[in-house]
């Protein structure tokens, strides 16, 4: 069993989503948002670090996944996003969690089936995959999508490693 914490970082709102993987079933555990109070940059980063640390203590995930920085039109926004990511990653590494990073395109491809999906499509598919009866907030849905992407990637790598053991001299046994 693995518990995956997915993070959708932001300097104002950081979404989190937690899923549990048992055998072939992925179940929803929790999701929500860390709402950053108005403060200077250092204060905002401290809030992200403390919020993610608290979530880690509460749910005890075994794996951590986060969305990579994308280059926005505004370089200042990309820098702030990178700093928010850094605060969340430090919280994970302080808890000795392995950190996996995925691009927005990889996450959307994994959950929706196309890398240029809209936020509403991601939200809908997260609801469908996790059998949720209520639509999660957009940032929480994005974080759940990060966790699902990580789970799908790990599952795919396990399948590939099983196939690799069957390959002898370039042929499947």
N, C-alpha and C positions, 0 to 999 in steps of 0.2 A: 504494500500500500504506500502511495506517495501523496503528500499534500503539497499542492503547488500554489504559491503566491504570485499573482501577476500584478504588475504595477504599470499604470499609465501616468507618467510623471507630468507635473505641471507646476508652475510657480504660484498659481492661485488656487488650483484644485488638483489634487493628486488622487486618481482613482485606484482602488485596489479590488482584486477579485481572488477568491480562494476556491479551488476545486480539489476534490479527493478522487484519486484513481485507485480502484479495486479491480483486479483482473481486467475484464473488458468493459467495465462500467465507469463512467465519469460522473460524479455527483457534485452538485452545488453545495458549498459550505457557507460562504458569506461574500458580501461585496458592499462597497460604499465609497465614500470620498473623505479625504482629509482636506478640510477647508482651511486654507492658510489665512491667518489673521493679518491685518495690515501691520507691517514692520519693515525694518531695513532688510537688506538682502541676507545678512547673517542670521537675523531673527527668523526669516522665512525658511531658510535652509535648516535651521535648528528644529522648526516645527515639523518639517517633512521627515527629518531623521527621527525625531521623537515619535511621530505618528506611525511610521513604518515599524519602528522598534516595538511599539506597543502592540501592533497587529501581530508581529512575529511572536511575542510573548504569549499572546492570547490564543493563537491558532496553531502554533508550533509547526510551521511548514517544513518540509524536507527539501524543497526546491524553490528557487526564486527566478522569475523571469521578468524582464523589463523591456519596454519599447526603446529602440535606438533613437538618437537625435536625427531629425531630418532637417535639411537646410531649407528654412523658410525664406520668404522674401525679405524678412527683417532679420539681419544678423544678430541684433540685440536679443530678439526673442529666442533665437537658436542658442545663444549663450546662456540665457536664463534657464532654458529647458535642460541644457547640459548640466548646469549646476544643480538643478532639482534632481536630475537622474543620479548625480554623484552622491547627494545626501541619502537617497534611497539605497543606492548600492553599498554605501558604507554601513548602513544599518544592517543590510543582509550579510556583509562580510564579518561584521562584529558578532553576528549570531552563527558564524561558520557555515553559512548556506552557500552552495554553489550558485553562481550567477550566470544566467543565459540571457543573451540579448537578441532581439528580433526587429527587423525593419517593419515599418507600417505596412508595406507591401506584402511581406511574408505573412504577417498576422491576418490581413484581409484575405489573402489567397487561401490560407489554412482554414479559416472559419467560413468564409462566404463562397470561395471558389474562384474569385477574381481579385486581383491586386489593387484595382481602382474602385473598390466598392465604397458606397456612401456609408456614413455613420449609422443611418437608420437601418440599412441592410445588415450591418454588423450587429446592431442591437437585436434585430429580428432573429438572426441565426443563433445568437447566444441564447436567446429565450427558447428557441426550438431545440437546440442541442442539449441544454441543461434542463429542459422541461419545466421552465419557470412559468408561473401563472401571472406574474406581474412584471412589467417592463422595467429593467434596471435603469438607473440614471445613465446618461451617455458616457460619462467618464468611468463609471463602474462597469458598464458593458464593455468598454474598450479594454479595461484591465482584465475582465474575465476572458476576453478574446486573446489577450496575451498569454494567460494561463492555459487556455485550450490549445493555442498554437504550440506552446512548449510541450504539452502532453502529446499532441499529434506528432511532433518532431521526434520526441523520445521513442514513441511507439514505432515510428517508421525506421529509426536507427536500429532498434532491437530486431525488427523484421529483417533488415538488411544484414545485420550481423549473423543471423540464423542462416540466411542464404549464402553468405560468404563462406561459412563452414562447409557448405555442400559443394563448393566450387573446387575442382581439381584440374589443374592445367587448363584453366580457362573454360571449363565445361561444368555444367551442373551434374552432380552425381545422380 
